[in-house]
Amino acid sequence: MDHQYRAGVKGSVTPYDDQFIACLGTVAQHVFDTYGRFPGAFTTMVLPGFVQAVHLDLEFYDKHYRESSYLDSHANHSRRWHGRE
């Protein structure tokens, strides 16, 4: 995948709008006020829904999305980090 396409993928990410940020702040403050910590139920190392998936199901993406819908780092993750294809 070329650098120009990667820049396009990264550049297409829409920043959160002010309304979303305010809502998230309100929810986070409520959790902190209620439980005395944030996040309230998990350690900071376990935040389901707040982390990016690394082990993508590439076959799913290849089947349901346009060609090259993920980065080279995703495509090569298993080989680079786990020694498998």
Secondary structure by P-SEA (a helix, b strand, c coil): ccaaaaaaaaaacccccaaaaaaaaaaaaaaaaaccccccccccccccccccccccaaaaaaacccccccccccccccccccccc
